[in-house]
């Protein structure tokens, strides 16, 4: 284990989104998983919006 210093405001924000009996470690890990998922969706959307695609029948 290690200690991570956060402001009282950040601590309160974590408490607000935490579930009953959820530790700060669990909250942060859940937020990390959500952020990774969002980054994946953002990358996919950028590719679909910016890249050109050729139908397989034309390859």
ZITAKA-V208998 format. One record per backbone hydrogen bond with DSSP energy under -0.5 kcal/mol. NH is the residue of the N-H (numbers start at 1). CO is the residue of the C=O. If there is no record, write none. Layout:
nh:NH co:CO
nh:NH co:CO
This chain:
nh:5 co:3
nh:11 co:7
nh:12 co:8
nh:13 co:9
nh:14 co:10
nh:15 co:11
nh:16 co:12
nh:17 co:13
nh:18 co:14
nh:22 co:19
nh:27 co:23
nh:28 co:24
nh:29 co:25
nh:30 co:26
nh:31 co:27
nh:32 co:28
nh:33 co:29
nh:34 co:30
nh:35 co:31
nh:36 co:32
nh:37 co:33
nh:38 co:34
nh:39 co:35
nh:40 co:36
nh:41 co:37
nh:42 co:38
nh:43 co:39
nh:44 co:40
nh:45 co:41
nh:46 co:42
nh:47 co:43
nh:48 co:44
nh:49 co:45
nh:50 co:46
nh:51 co:47
nh:58 co:55
nh:59 co:56
